[in-house]
Amino acid sequence: MQRRYTWSMVLLVAMAFVKGQQRNIMNATVRRGRERTGALFSSLAGLLSQSQLPKTAKSSRRTLLRPTFLTTTSTINEFSTNETEYDFDYFVIGAGSGGIASARRASAYGKRVALVESGRIGGTCVNVGCVPKKVMWNAARIAETVHDMSHYGFSGLDDISFDWRVLKEARDMYIQRLNRIYDINIKNSGIAQISGHGYFEKGEKNHVKVKDPDGSIKSYTAKHILIAVGGTPVIPEGEGIIEHSITSDGFFDLEEQPRKAVVVGGGYIAVEIAGVLQALGTDCKLVIRQEYAMRNLDAMLKLTLDEEMQRQGIEIFRYTDGLDRVELDRITGLKTVHLKNGEIIDSVDTVLVAPGRRPNVDSLRLEEAGVEVSESGHIVIDEYSETTADGIYAVGDVVGKVELTPVAIAAGRRLADRLFGGEQFVDAKVSYDLVPTVIFSHPTIGTVGMTEEDAKQKYGEQNVKVYKSKFANIYYGPWQVEQQDKPKTAMKLVCVGEEELVVGLHVIGMGADEMLQGFGVALKMGATKADLDATVA
């Protein structure tokens, strides 16, 4: 009798074989002892990468990516067989998201890794960036919901109050818990943690000097050195600005909620903080240099955002050319803000300057190591994160490519894969193309790919087709207000060519932050307008 095999049966047999192989590997690990642990995990990483990632259609040469969540125990780097002429195989300057990710990935390959940091573990994102910002955004979103509740039949708004101190204390405790988690993960990875400030000295190749908190200087050697020091806020020049203003970092130190605040800047940090303050009840003024904030976004996004910020009550000062000076009334403690176009804003509690960030490289002495920087101060790298100095690399905000935490993490991991993961990762590198971005403004913005303007400039106006829509979310359906007064959601697809390849997708409105990720995957895979139309959702 001839037996017929179904795909299900084949799959079951294959799964059983894989489980058997995994069992054999584990048994071999126990028998052979710890000395081969590092090599075993490297082999397993290669097997998993080959089994999980298909060959791309565009190239016959595969670039394998190590699985993001493959972890090891803290003992793995005790059995390194690396060269011993260096103190470490990998020395990472900066314990932010990118630095930690790269250090832990290198340690998982059995390498001797050191991580130096002069501030709090976790860098900008964890301490004064994405994480505490999202906590404040959540609080602002709750406040907006409270104000919306009457449209759904709820009452009692007068009995609801908000305590800034309570929120700050809870948020700070959460950040401290994350700091401890990072610290534990680093220790469990067997990474040497060094507290202090790292820098280079001329003529000392493969050396990093570290100034300890007590002022003493120590020197370390490493075959590979990674710079992942991130950025720092820019403070504009002007009388009284440094003395009487705070930056986005200082925003998270505020013990009291400002009654009246001026936010200076037109980038994502400025519009996010302005939206939070206004939603929580602060009288917020936004000062921008030109006509619109977020001027590098697609026109639909910045125009819709402008309308919504004004509807929420944020007063926007336009064409100011920036901040001129800040004066303090020492009797009242209030400030007067003078703009370069002559306008004046008085009786201000808090002035927050957020014109942007710059690379945090001033004290690294990069020139001593032969590391080239651009006119903006960012470290110059090639597509493999290599600087102009042999054996020195850089990832994250310090290189000025795409200044997002997930990008820094990906770049750090890809670099460690290429340096320590073996031949199968020889071409591993991060892609800076089609990276989805979310701005936690009010409302949120999600964007990936090219703006309509950029697409027309690159491909020609005749080759670009745009699809767009603007409407009120169903959430606002029961509101008994005029349609034009309801908050709007706007969407746009930017397509090119006869096949209508989607090269840009832009959304502003409720839920934009959560819906963008899937579209980012679609664009990365080369989705066309027809592909999106064929999806029933």
C-alpha positions as CSV (number, residue, x, y, z in Angstrom):
1,M,0.0,0.0,0.0
2,Q,1.5,3.3,-1.0
3,R,1.6,6.0,1.8
4,R,0.7,9.6,0.9
5,Y,2.5,12.3,2.8
6,T,0.8,15.6,3.5
7,W,2.6,18.9,4.2
8,S,1.4,18.6,7.8
9,M,3.1,15.3,8.2
10,V,6.3,16.6,6.7
11,L,6.2,19.6,9.0
12,L,5.7,17.4,12.1
13,V,8.7,15.3,11.1
14,A,10.8,18.4,10.5
15,M,9.8,19.8,13.9
16,A,10.7,16.5,15.6
17,F,14.1,16.5,13.9
18,V,14.8,20.1,15.0
19,K,13.8,19.3,18.6
20,G,16.0,16.2,18.5
21,Q,18.9,18.3,17.2
22,Q,18.3,20.9,19.9
23,R,18.3,18.1,22.5
24,N,21.6,16.7,21.1
25,I,23.1,20.1,21.2
26,M,22.2,20.6,24.9
27,N,23.5,17.2,25.8
28,A,26.7,17.9,24.0
29,T,27.0,21.2,25.9
30,V,26.7,19.4,29.3
31,R,29.2,16.7,28.3
32,R,31.9,18.9,26.9
33,G,31.7,21.5,29.6
34,R,31.7,25.2,29.7
35,E,34.8,25.8,27.6
36,R,32.9,25.5,24.4
37,T,29.9,27.6,25.3
38,G,30.9,30.6,23.3
39,A,31.5,28.6,20.1
40,L,28.2,26.8,20.6
41,F,26.1,29.9,20.8
42,S,27.9,31.4,17.8
43,S,27.0,28.3,15.8
44,L,23.4,28.3,17.1
45,A,23.1,31.9,16.1
46,G,24.2,31.1,12.5
47,L,21.8,28.2,12.3
48,L,18.8,30.2,13.5
49,S,19.6,33.1,11.2
50,Q,19.8,30.8,8.1
51,S,16.6,29.0,9.0
52,Q,14.6,32.1,9.7
53,L,15.6,34.6,7.1
54,P,14.9,34.0,3.4
55,K,17.1,35.1,0.6
56,T,16.1,38.5,-0.8
57,A,14.9,38.7,-4.4
58,K,17.2,41.6,-5.2
59,S,20.5,39.9,-4.5
60,S,21.9,36.4,-4.5
61,R,24.3,37.3,-1.7
62,R,22.7,36.9,1.7
63,T,23.4,39.2,4.6
64,L,22.4,37.2,7.7
65,L,21.1,38.9,10.8
66,R,21.5,37.3,14.2
67,P,18.1,36.8,16.0
68,T,17.3,39.8,18.1
69,F,16.3,37.9,21.2
70,L,18.9,35.2,21.3
71,T,20.4,35.4,24.8
72,T,23.2,33.8,26.8
73,T,24.2,33.3,30.4
74,S,26.5,35.6,32.2
75,T,29.3,33.0,32.2
76,I,29.8,32.8,28.5
77,N,32.6,35.4,28.3
78,E,34.7,33.6,30.9
79,F,35.8,31.1,28.3
80,S,36.9,33.5,25.6
81,T,39.8,32.4,23.5
82,N,40.5,35.8,22.1
83,E,44.0,37.3,21.7
84,T,45.4,38.5,25.0
85,E,47.5,41.5,24.0
86,Y,44.5,43.7,24.6
87,D,42.6,44.2,27.9
88,F,39.3,43.8,26.0
89,D,38.1,42.7,22.6
90,Y,35.5,45.4,22.5
91,F,35.4,48.7,24.4
92,V,32.2,50.7,24.2
93,I,32.1,54.4,25.2
94,G,28.5,55.3,26.2
95,A,25.9,53.1,27.9
96,G,22.9,54.3,26.0
97,S,20.6,52.1,23.9
98,G,23.0,51.6,21.0
99,G,26.1,51.0,23.2
100,I,24.4,48.6,25.5
101,A,22.9,46.6,22.6
102,S,26.2,46.3,20.9
103,A,28.1,45.4,24.0
104,R,25.7,42.7,25.0
105,R,25.7,41.2,21.5
106,A,29.5,41.1,21.5
107,S,29.5,39.5,24.9
108,A,27.1,36.8,23.6
109,Y,29.8,35.8,21.1
110,G,32.1,35.1,24.0
111,K,34.1,38.3,23.7
112,R,35.7,40.3,26.5
113,V,33.7,43.6,26.6
114,A,33.9,46.8,28.6
115,L,31.3,49.5,28.8
116,V,32.2,53.0,30.2
117,E,29.6,55.6,31.2
118,S,29.8,58.8,33.1
119,G,26.0,59.3,33.6
120,R,23.0,57.1,34.2
121,I,22.7,53.8,32.6
122,G,20.3,53.8,29.6
123,G,21.3,57.1,28.0
124,T,19.0,59.7,26.7
125,C,16.0,57.5,25.7
126,V,15.6,55.9,29.1
127,N,16.4,58.8,31.3
128,V,15.4,62.1,29.6
129,G,13.9,60.9,26.2
130,C,11.5,58.4,24.8
131,V,10.5,56.7,28.0
132,P,9.7,59.6,30.4
133,K,8.3,61.5,27.4
134,K,5.9,58.7,26.7
135,V,4.8,58.7,30.3
136,M,4.0,62.4,30.1
137,W,2.2,61.9,26.8
138,N,0.1,59.2,28.4
139,A,-0.8,61.5,31.2
140,A,-1.8,64.2,28.6
141,R,-3.9,61.7,26.7
142,I,-5.7,60.8,29.9
143,A,-6.4,64.5,30.5
144,E,-7.8,64.8,27.0
145,T,-10.0,61.8,27.6
146,V,-11.3,63.4,30.8
147,H,-12.2,66.5,29.0
148,D,-14.0,64.4,26.3
149,M,-16.0,62.3,28.7
150,S,-19.0,64.7,28.7
151,H,-19.6,63.9,25.0
152,Y,-20.2,60.3,26.1
153,G,-22.6,61.0,29.0
154,F,-20.1,61.1,31.8
155,S,-20.1,63.9,34.4
156,G,-18.1,64.9,37.4
157,L,-15.3,66.8,35.6
158,D,-15.2,69.4,38.4
159,D,-14.2,66.8,40.9
160,I,-11.2,65.6,39.0
161,S,-7.8,67.1,39.7
162,F,-4.2,66.5,38.5
163,D,-1.1,66.4,40.8
164,W,2.1,67.0,38.9
165,R,4.2,65.9,41.8
166,V,2.5,62.5,42.1
167,L,3.1,61.8,38.4
168,K,6.7,62.9,38.6
169,E,7.4,60.7,41.6
170,A,5.8,57.7,39.9
171,R,7.7,58.4,36.6
172,D,11.0,58.8,38.3
173,M,10.6,55.5,40.2
174,Y,9.8,53.8,36.9
175,I,13.0,55.2,35.3
176,Q,15.1,54.1,38.3
177,R,13.6,50.6,38.0
178,L,14.7,50.6,34.3
179,N,18.2,51.7,35.3
180,R,18.4,48.8,37.6
181,I,17.2,46.4,35.0
182,Y,19.8,47.6,32.5
183,D,22.4,47.3,35.2
184,I,21.4,43.7,35.9
185,N,21.3,42.8,32.2
186,I,24.8,44.2,31.8
187,K,26.1,42.3,34.8
188,N,24.4,39.1,33.6
189,S,26.1,39.5,30.2
190,G,29.5,39.4,32.0
191,I,30.4,42.9,30.7
192,A,32.9,45.0,32.7
193,Q,31.2,48.2,33.8
194,I,33.5,51.2,34.2
195,S,32.2,54.4,35.7
196,G,33.9,57.5,34.3
197,H,34.5,59.5,31.2
198,G,36.2,58.0,28.2
199,Y,38.5,59.8,25.8
200,F,41.4,59.4,23.4
201,E,45.0,60.5,23.4
202,K,47.2,61.1,20.4
203,G,49.6,58.3,19.4
204,E,47.9,55.7,21.5
205,K,46.2,53.4,19.0
206,N,43.7,50.9,20.5
207,H,43.7,52.9,23.8
208,V,40.9,54.5,25.7
209,K,41.6,56.8,28.7
210,V,39.0,56.9,31.4
211,K,38.7,59.6,34.0
212,D,37.1,58.1,37.1
213,P,34.6,60.0,39.3
214,D,37.4,60.5,41.8
215,G,39.6,62.2,39.2
216,S,42.1,59.4,38.6
217,I,43.0,58.4,35.1
218,K,43.2,54.8,33.9
219,S,44.1,53.4,30.5
220,Y,42.5,50.5,28.7
221,T,43.4,48.7,25.5
222,A,40.9,47.1,23.1
223,K,41.1,45.6,19.6
224,H,37.8,47.3,18.7
225,I,36.4,50.6,20.1
226,L,32.8,51.8,19.7
227,I,31.7,55.4,20.2
228,A,28.0,55.5,21.2
229,V,27.8,58.7,23.3
230,G,24.6,60.1,21.8
231,G,23.6,63.8,21.7
232,T,23.1,66.7,24.0
233,P,20.6,69.7,23.9
234,V,21.5,72.8,22.0
235,I,21.2,76.0,23.9
236,P,20.9,79.2,21.8
237,E,23.1,82.2,22.7
238,G,21.5,85.3,24.2
239,E,21.4,87.3,27.4
240,G,19.8,85.4,30.2
241,I,19.0,82.3,28.2
242,I,21.3,79.9,29.9
243,E,20.5,81.3,33.3
244,H,16.7,81.5,33.1
245,S,15.8,78.6,30.7
246,I,15.7,74.9,30.8
247,T,16.3,72.3,28.1
248,S,14.3,69.1,27.3
249,D,16.5,67.4,29.9
250,G,15.4,69.9,32.5
251,F,11.8,69.4,31.7
252,F,11.8,66.1,33.6
253,D,13.3,67.8,36.7
254,L,10.4,70.2,37.1
255,E,8.9,69.8,40.5
256,E,5.8,71.9,39.8
257,Q,3.6,72.3,36.8
258,P,4.2,75.6,35.0
259,R,1.3,78.0,34.9
260,K,2.5,79.6,31.8
261,A,5.3,78.2,29.6
262,V,7.2,79.2,26.4
263,V,8.6,76.4,24.3
264,V,11.2,77.6,21.8
265,G,11.7,75.3,18.8
266,G,10.0,73.7,15.8
267,G,11.2,70.1,16.0
268,Y,9.6,67.0,17.4
269,I,10.9,67.6,21.0
270,A,9.3,71.1,21.0
271,V,5.9,70.1,19.6
272,E,5.7,67.0,21.9
273,I,6.4,69.0,25.1
274,A,4.2,71.8,24.0
275,G,1.3,69.4,23.4
276,V,1.9,67.7,26.8
277,L,1.9,71.0,28.7
278,Q,-1.2,72.3,27.0
279,A,-3.2,69.1,27.6
280,L,-2.3,69.1,31.3
281,G,-3.5,72.6,31.7
282,T,-0.5,74.9,31.2
283,D,-0.9,78.0,29.1
284,C,1.7,77.1,26.5
285,K,3.2,79.3,23.8
286,L,5.3,77.8,20.9
287,V,8.0,80.0,19.4
288,I,9.2,78.9,15.9
289,R,11.6,80.5,13.5
290,Q,9.6,80.1,10.3
291,E,5.9,79.7,9.4
292,Y,5.4,76.1,10.6
293,A,6.8,73.6,13.1
294,M,8.1,70.3,11.8
295,R,8.8,71.9,8.4
296,N,10.8,68.9,7.1
297,L,7.7,66.7,7.3
298,D,5.2,66.2,4.4
299,A,3.1,69.4,3.9
300,M,-0.1,67.6,4.9
301,L,1.3,66.6,8.2
302,K,2.7,70.0,9.2
303,L,-0.4,71.8,8.1
304,T,-2.8,69.5,9.9
305,L,-0.6,69.6,13.1
306,D,-0.6,73.4,12.9
307,E,-4.4,73.4,12.8
308,E,-4.8,71.0,15.7
309,M,-2.3,72.7,17.9
310,Q,-4.2,76.0,17.5
311,R,-7.5,74.2,18.1
312,Q,-6.1,72.9,21.4
313,G,-5.2,76.5,22.5
314,I,-1.5,76.6,21.8
315,E,-0.5,80.1,20.7
316,I,2.1,79.9,18.0
317,F,4.6,82.8,17.4
318,R,5.8,82.6,13.8
319,Y,8.7,84.1,11.8
320,T,10.4,85.0,15.0
321,D,14.0,84.1,13.9
322,G,14.4,82.6,17.4
323,L,14.9,83.7,21.0
324,D,16.8,86.9,21.7
325,R,16.9,87.1,25.5
326,V,15.2,86.2,28.7
327,E,14.8,88.6,31.7
328,L,13.9,87.5,35.2
329,D,11.8,89.6,37.7
330,R,13.5,88.7,40.9
331,I,10.5,89.9,43.0
332,T,7.8,87.8,41.2
333,G,10.1,85.1,39.9
334,L,8.4,85.5,36.5
335,K,10.3,85.8,33.2
336,T,9.9,88.1,30.2
337,V,10.8,86.5,26.8
338,H,12.1,88.7,24.0
339,L,12.0,87.3,20.5
340,K,14.3,88.4,17.7
341,N,11.4,89.8,15.7
342,G,10.6,92.2,18.5
343,E,7.7,90.3,20.0
344,I,7.5,90.0,23.8
345,I,5.9,87.3,26.0
346,D,5.6,88.3,29.7
347,S,4.7,86.7,33.0
348,V,6.2,83.3,32.1
349,D,7.0,80.6,34.7
350,T,9.1,78.3,32.5
351,V,11.1,78.9,29.3
352,L,12.1,75.7,27.6
353,V,14.5,75.9,24.7
354,A,14.5,73.0,22.3
355,P,16.0,74.1,19.0
356,G,17.6,70.7,18.5
357,R,20.4,68.4,19.7
358,R,24.1,68.1,18.7
359,P,26.5,65.2,19.0
360,N,28.0,64.8,22.5
361,V,31.6,64.6,21.4
362,D,33.3,67.7,22.8
363,S,35.4,66.0,25.4
364,L,36.3,62.8,23.5
365,R,39.3,64.3,21.8
366,L,38.4,62.6,18.5
367,E,41.1,64.5,16.6
368,E,43.7,62.7,18.8
369,A,42.5,59.4,17.5
370,G,42.1,60.5,13.8
371,V,38.3,60.3,13.9
372,E,36.8,62.7,11.4
373,V,33.7,64.8,12.1
374,S,31.4,66.7,9.8
375,E,30.7,70.4,9.9
376,S,27.7,69.7,12.2
377,G,30.0,67.8,14.6
378,H,28.7,64.3,13.8
379,I,31.2,61.5,13.4
380,V,31.8,60.5,9.8
381,I,31.1,56.8,9.2
382,D,30.8,54.4,6.2
383,E,27.9,52.0,5.7
384,Y,29.5,49.6,8.1
385,S,29.6,52.1,11.0
386,E,33.4,52.4,10.6
387,T,35.0,55.8,11.3
388,T,38.1,57.2,9.6
389,A,40.3,55.7,12.3
390,D,41.1,52.0,12.1
391,G,39.4,49.9,14.8
392,I,37.1,52.7,15.9
393,Y,33.4,52.7,15.1
394,A,30.3,54.8,15.9
395,V,26.5,54.3,16.1
396,G,23.5,56.2,17.2
397,D,22.7,59.9,17.4
398,V,26.4,60.7,17.3
399,V,26.6,59.9,13.6
400,G,23.5,61.9,12.6
401,K,21.9,59.4,10.3
402,V,18.5,58.5,11.7
403,E,18.4,59.7,15.3
404,L,16.0,57.1,16.7
405,T,16.6,54.5,19.5
406,P,15.6,51.5,17.4
407,V,18.1,52.5,14.8
408,A,20.9,52.9,17.3
409,I,20.1,49.4,18.7
410,A,20.0,47.8,15.3
411,A,23.3,49.5,14.2
412,G,25.0,48.4,17.4
413,R,23.9,44.8,17.0
414,R,24.7,44.6,13.3
415,L,28.2,45.9,14.1
416,A,28.8,43.3,16.8
417,D,27.5,40.6,14.4
418,R,30.0,41.7,11.7
419,L,33.0,42.0,14.0
420,F,32.5,38.9,16.1
421,G,29.8,36.7,14.5
422,G,31.9,34.9,11.9
423,E,31.9,34.8,8.1
424,Q,28.1,34.5,7.8
425,F,27.8,38.1,9.1
426,V,30.7,39.6,7.1
427,D,28.3,42.0,5.3
428,A,26.0,42.8,8.3
429,K,25.0,46.4,8.5
430,V,22.0,48.5,9.4
431,S,19.7,50.0,6.8
432,Y,18.8,53.7,7.2
433,D,16.2,53.5,4.4
434,L,12.5,53.5,5.0
435,V,12.7,53.8,8.8
436,P,9.2,54.5,10.3
437,T,9.1,57.5,12.7
438,V,6.4,58.5,15.2
439,I,6.1,62.0,16.7
440,F,4.1,62.0,19.9
441,S,2.5,65.3,19.3
442,H,-1.2,65.9,19.9
443,P,-2.4,64.3,17.7
444,T,0.2,61.7,17.0
445,I,2.1,61.5,13.7
446,G,3.4,58.5,11.9
447,T,5.5,58.8,8.8
448,V,7.7,56.5,6.7
449,G,9.5,57.1,3.4
450,M,9.5,60.2,1.1
451,T,7.4,63.3,1.3
452,E,5.3,64.2,-1.7
453,E,7.7,67.1,-2.4
454,D,10.8,65.0,-2.2
455,A,9.3,62.3,-4.4
456,K,8.4,64.8,-7.2
457,Q,11.8,66.3,-7.0
458,K,13.5,62.9,-7.4
459,Y,11.2,61.1,-9.8
460,G,9.5,64.0,-11.6
461,E,6.0,65.3,-10.9
462,Q,4.6,63.4,-13.9
463,N,5.7,60.1,-12.3
464,V,4.3,60.7,-8.9
465,K,0.7,59.9,-7.9
466,V,-0.7,60.8,-4.5
467,Y,-3.7,59.4,-2.6
468,K,-5.0,61.2,0.5
469,S,-7.9,61.4,2.8
470,K,-9.0,63.6,5.7
471,F,-11.8,62.8,8.1
472,A,-13.0,62.9,11.7
473,N,-12.3,59.7,13.7
474,I,-15.4,57.8,14.8
475,Y,-14.4,58.6,18.3
476,Y,-15.6,62.1,17.7
477,G,-18.9,61.0,16.1
478,P,-21.2,61.6,19.1
479,W,-19.8,65.0,19.7
480,Q,-22.5,67.6,19.3
481,V,-20.2,70.2,17.7
482,E,-19.8,71.4,14.1
483,Q,-18.0,69.0,11.8
484,Q,-15.2,71.4,11.1
485,D,-14.5,71.7,14.9
486,K,-13.8,68.0,15.3
487,P,-10.2,66.9,15.5
488,K,-9.1,65.5,12.1
489,T,-7.2,62.4,10.9
490,A,-5.3,62.8,7.7
491,M,-3.6,60.1,5.5
492,K,-1.5,60.2,2.4
493,L,0.1,57.6,0.1
494,V,3.0,58.8,-2.2
495,C,3.4,56.4,-5.2
496,V,5.7,56.4,-8.2
497,G,5.8,54.7,-11.6
498,E,3.2,52.7,-13.5
499,E,3.2,50.0,-10.8
500,E,2.5,52.7,-8.2
501,L,5.3,51.6,-5.8
502,V,4.5,53.2,-2.4
503,V,7.6,55.3,-1.5
504,G,5.9,57.4,1.3
505,L,3.1,56.9,3.8
506,H,2.0,59.6,6.2
507,V,-0.6,59.6,8.9
508,I,-1.7,62.2,11.6
509,G,-4.5,61.5,14.0
510,M,-5.6,59.2,16.8
511,G,-3.8,55.9,16.6
512,A,-1.2,56.9,14.1
513,D,1.5,55.8,16.4
514,E,0.2,52.3,16.7
515,M,-0.7,51.7,13.0
516,L,2.6,52.8,11.4
517,Q,4.7,49.7,12.2
518,G,2.9,47.4,9.8
519,F,3.0,49.9,7.0
520,G,6.7,50.2,7.6
521,V,7.2,46.5,7.0
522,A,5.0,46.7,3.8
523,L,7.1,49.6,2.3
524,K,10.3,47.8,3.2
525,M,9.0,44.8,1.2
526,G,8.2,46.9,-1.8
527,A,4.4,47.2,-1.5
528,T,2.5,48.8,-4.3
529,K,-0.9,50.6,-4.1
530,A,-2.5,47.5,-5.6
531,D,-1.0,45.4,-2.7
532,L,-2.7,47.7,-0.2
533,D,-6.0,47.7,-2.1
534,A,-5.9,43.9,-2.1
535,T,-5.7,43.8,1.7
536,V,-9.2,43.5,3.3
537,A,-9.1,45.3,6.6
